[in-house]
Amino acid sequence: MPNTLKVTNPATGELIKEVNIDTEEQIQQALKDGHEAFKTWSKVNAHERSRLLKRWSQLIQEEKEEIAKVMTLESGKPIQESLGEVDYATSYIDWYAEEAKRIYGRTIPSNNESKRLMVTRQPVGLVAAITPWNFPAAMMTRKAAPALAAGCTFIVKPAEDTPLTTIKLIQLAHEAGIPEAVVQCVNGYGCEVGKIFTDSKDVRKITFTGSTPVGKLLIKNSADSVKHLSMELGGHAPLIIAEDANLDVAVAQTVASKFRNAGQTCICVNRVLVHENIVDEFSAKLAAAVAKLKVGNGLEKDTQVGPVINSKGFDKIVTQINDAIDKGAELLYGNQFDANKEKGYFFVHPTVLKNVKEDMMIMQEETFGPVVPITSFKNLEEAVAIANGTPYGLAAYFFTNDYRTGNYLHEHLDFGIIGWNDGAPSAAHAPFGGMKESGIGREGGIEGMEPYLETKYLSIGGL
């Protein structure tokens, strides 16, 4: 087993840096340090925790350009998207810096004159996080900020493909004055570090963003010590276009959602369901818009679609495209590749498929790539049945200017995040999370603080 992680640029295959893998002993020591630090950090007053978080956010913004470049180098995403992610990442720190001062308790009117009833909140303890490669900054701060704001200590294992962004952000947290044992980073392989986290008695909460199968394993392995869990898992987002929709808006928002980070986001559009009376017009407009997208190295400022992260992701995308075409899907645009497994770079050009059927792999499995499968529906009931017909329930989108259609779809779609004429619903001040096998709990908004807090009830008698 190697003792370093080789971080490479997926646009060129070039080695960026080698990162030392932490040994089990080092990780165990970090967990002990975090557990011990909780005893003091949890007693730091909320206003001081807020001040330190604000300072952390400020330092990140001061080094925004450098962080974005590192992010693009290790993840491949276009530099403009990386710059936007730095802002997105600090928006969570800013939000929870304020929420730290709003962790309220309450008194409950008693049914007994001699009693007083009180409810207080306290942090859960040491939090262990496992974060994905596709948003190496924002997915970490979305977890760390509420944890630290609540008074928890925090340790994160970033994805093996993209550890450099996280390492930099943790360094800046320490420069901001947050003690080193309070917020830590360890590096290694997920299957090994995850087991250490779930087995540890010092860890009281696991928070994970990634695939559903891995999430299920973490849930099972956390059962023996009954840890708190937050799971943001896989998605398979449908986008429904009603007959009355503004097609220009729908096309623009579909492109914005689908091709962000080369389609490698958990809430990006995976299935496009269009009313049969407008499917031809929409498909033609979408293919024309997709043909204008610039594919290239993320460091080039005009690049809109970068590479996919690695050979495993590349192979999955190619397999899904071939399966769909073999089963009768019509290729409207794309199905072009620029990849070299020996050199280590993988580009999939934006692809649009029409007449896609439910028995095709691309309609049943999350793609995580720049491919749009289009199918048609006759009525809203059929559209909802197709949309809800997978185990996933993270994000869904629909386009209509009829409030009755909009209300119907909102009420009947089993998804935790829904965009109505909106392909970009994420925000630090709004709850993010899924239903069914897409997760447990919510991140963002006032809801995002709850998973890091325990509720304690006190009944005072003899008054």
Secondary structure, 3 states (H helix, E strand, C coil): CCCEEEEECCCCCCEEEEEECCCHHHHHHHHHHHHHHHHHHCCCCHHHHHHHHHHHHHHHHHCHHHHHHHHHHHHCCCHHHHHHHHHHHHHHHHHHHHHHHHCCCEEECCCCCCCEEEEEEEECCEEEEECCCCCCCHHHHHHHHHHHHHCCEEEEECCCCCHHHHHHHHHHHHHCCCCCCCEEECCCCHHHHHHHHHHCCCEEEEEEECCHHHHHHHHHHCCCCCCEEEEECCCCEEEEECCCCCHHHHHHHHHHHHCHHHHCCCCCEEEEEEECCCHHHHHHHHHHHHCCCCECCCCCCCCCECCCCCHHHHHHHHHHHHHHHHCCCEEEECCCEEEECCCCEEEECCEEEECCCCCCHHHHCCCCCCEEEEEEECCHHHHHHHHHCCCEECEEEEECCCHHHHHHHHHHCCCCEEEECCCCCCCCCCCECCEECCEECCECCHHHHHHHEEEEEEEECCC
